[in-house]
């Protein structure tokens, strides 16, 4: 096949992909358009709950209607992220905990109640009322049927009317009158209807993906987190990170103390005892004294090896000397898997970042062996747009879930102090794919002194 034919084939394949994406976007917009009546019904229910509370004092309907709106808003955020590729984080503040006093009363943060159900309802109503996201949801319920409906309906209606125009020649041939709008064309028998319908259909397809993107941006503008909620969530995240870091540091110190006490310290005590016995035997039984000194020397060698292993568990020397890529390659040699390491790192990250990624990759490979039943794995390291990315893929049986195991949560705790993120894809049957990203800046490559 010549280069011209190859280029033409690639162009046709690209055009086919673009057409499929446009048709898919048009279908999603059509679904969003069909949901407009549901949005209007939701608006009616919300207004009814609010008016009943304000006019008749039937306040239990307010939290029920608000939760219904929140559920619909979460669906809209999901659609914006998955359909429009515009992520919209959830902006809601956490619900305050209900506290019980020593005398049996319940403190809502504002007043006391004897009845737990009423105290819980009062806390919920106050939480929903004071959360700014509640009123942003209310604004979305009011405006989305009109603005969001128009954004969603424009492209499908344009394409549908264009398809109707393409059908006009067949309708005219069957003796039927031209459709609305097309009957105003000057040509007899709707001769211009088909070309006009083709243009309108092409315009609808061309506008489908931009309209879907614009719908997602509209959703994020109304339902995205405010600055206040972002700060509150950030404070909550930093508090969790501090607690996790403190617990991890304490656990690491306990591990080091335990390893020293059970390993090197015990061997050094044994060496001291053996050398004392050798001193007592050296004059009357030199042969036995020599054997005791030999055993003490073996204990010292084993103690040194355990100390090296302990230091390697804190910060591997190969990581400090040669960097993350070579450290991961050395790590792969010790894993009972066929591990392929691909690294494209133009420089070195800071030592704490390299250490976090190294041990996160180590934990991921350990999980692949221990829980995934994998036979092979691939580790890819790269850096782009200020993000250090480590991707670990294994051919295990999948089904990994952070909620069911401590290994993945441990990886998340390692990455959290550096604002790192962990993405997991592990369908049943595999493969399992972990993507770890940490914001960092690479320096120029360091060279070892050896």
HUDASUL-V985781 format. One line per field, one symbol per residue. phi: phi as a letter, one per 20 degrees, with the letter a starting at -180 (. if undefined). burial: 1 if it has 24 or more other C-alpha atoms within 12 Angstrom, else 0. A space follows every 10 residues. Layout:
phi = ???
burial = ???
This chain:
phi = .fffffffff ffffffffff ffffffffff ffffeggfff ffffffffff ffffedmeff ffffffffff ffffffffff feeelcfcff effffffedd efenedeenc bdbeefffff fffffffffe egffffffff ffefgeffff ffegffffff ffffffefgf fffenefffg nffefffflm feffffffff ffffffefff ffffffffff fedffeffff ffffffffff ffffffffff ffffffffff fedfffffff ffffffffff efeebgffff ffffffffff ffffffffff fffebggfff ednfffffff fffeefbedd ddccdfadef gffffffgff fgffffffff demfdbbcdd dbbblmcedc ddccefemmf bgfdbeffff ffffegfdle ccdccbfgnn edcdcdccfa deefgedfff
burial = 0000000000 0000000000 0110111111 0110110011 0110111011 0000000011 1111111111 0111011111 1011011111 1110000100 0000011100 0010000011 1111111110 1111111111 1111101111 1111111111 1111111110 0000000110 0100000011 1111011101 1111111111 1111111111 1111110010 0000000000 1001000000 0000010011 0011001101 1001101100 0000000000 0110110011 0010011001 0000111111 0111111110 1100101011 1010101111 1111111111 1111111110 1111111111 1110001111 1111111111 0000001111 1111111101 1111010001 1111111111 0100000000
